[in-house]
């Protein structure tokens, strides 16, 4: 039974890895790593997030929102996030279905 379960999980993982969205994510992630503008903006956003958490200053929050909006307007980043969201949705669906399966299985045994 364990071998069958491992094989089924391996097939699910392979299906996700072979999906167009996953492959596109990897491609776009590499392109993002080469984009100094995006890297600098992400770094600045992270730094500003830390500042905001420490200070809870509304001015810093506005600055953070402006930088985030600017990042989301970059087509390369926006496309990456689109495909990443789709991959995460696939993973969440598998996770939810597995949880439901095991929950049903365990509840069935209790009867």
C-alpha positions in Angstrom: 0.0 0.0 0.0 2.8 2.4 0.9 4.5 1.8 -2.5 1.2 2.6 -4.3 0.8 5.8 -2.3 4.3 6.9 -3.0 3.9 6.1 -6.7 0.6 8.1 -6.8 2.2 11.1 -5.0 5.2 11.0 -7.4 2.8 11.1 -10.3 1.0 14.1 -8.9 4.2 15.9 -8.3 5.4 15.0 -11.8 2.1 16.3 -13.3 2.5 19.6 -11.6 6.2 19.9 -12.6 5.3 19.1 -16.2 2.5 21.7 -16.3 2.8 24.7 -18.5 2.3 27.0 -15.5 5.2 25.4 -13.5 7.6 25.5 -16.4 6.6 29.1 -17.1 7.2 30.0 -13.4 10.7 28.6 -13.6 11.5 30.5 -16.8 10.1 33.7 -15.5 11.9 33.3 -12.1 15.2 33.1 -14.0 14.4 36.2 -16.0 13.4 38.0 -12.8 16.8 37.1 -11.2 18.4 39.0 -14.1 16.3 42.1 -13.8 18.1 44.5 -11.6 15.1 46.9 -11.5 12.9 44.2 -10.1 15.5 42.9 -7.6 16.2 46.4 -6.3 12.5 47.1 -5.9 11.8 43.8 -4.1 14.8 44.5 -1.8 13.5 48.0 -1.1 10.0 46.7 -0.4 11.3 44.1 2.1 13.3 46.8 3.9 10.3 49.1 4.0 8.1 46.3 5.3 10.5 45.8 8.2 10.5 49.6 8.9 6.7 49.6 8.9 6.4 46.6 11.2 8.7 48.4 13.7 7.1 51.8 13.5 3.5 51.2 12.3 3.9 54.7 10.6 1.1 55.5 8.1 3.6 57.4 5.9 5.8 54.3 5.6 2.7 52.2 4.8 1.8 54.6 2.0 5.4 54.4 0.6 5.1 50.6 0.8 1.8 50.6 -1.0 3.3 52.8 -3.8 6.3 50.5 -4.2 4.1 47.4 -4.3 1.9 49.0 -6.9 4.9 49.9 -9.0 6.2 46.2 -8.7 2.8 44.9 -9.8 2.9 47.1 -12.8 6.0 45.4 -14.2 4.7 43.0 -16.8 7.4 40.3 -16.2 6.6 40.3 -12.4 2.9 40.3 -13.0 3.1 37.4 -15.4 5.3 35.4 -13.0 2.8 36.0 -10.2 -0.1 34.9 -12.4 1.6 31.5 -13.1 2.8 31.1 -9.6 -0.7 31.6 -8.3 -1.9 28.9 -10.7 0.8 26.5 -9.5 -0.1 27.2 -5.9 -3.7 26.5 -6.7 -2.8 23.1 -8.1 -0.8 22.3 -5.0 -3.6 23.5 -2.7 -6.1 21.4 -4.6 -4.0 18.3 -4.2 -3.4 19.1 -0.5 -7.2 19.6 0.1 -8.1 16.4 -1.8 -5.6 14.4 0.2 -6.8 15.8 3.5 -10.4 15.0 2.5 -9.4 11.5 1.5 -7.6 10.7 4.7 -10.3 12.4 6.8 -13.0 10.3 5.1 -10.8 7.2 5.5 -10.3 7.7 9.2 -13.9 8.6 9.9 -15.0 5.5 8.0 -12.8 3.3 10.2 -14.4 4.8 13.4 -17.9 3.6 12.4 
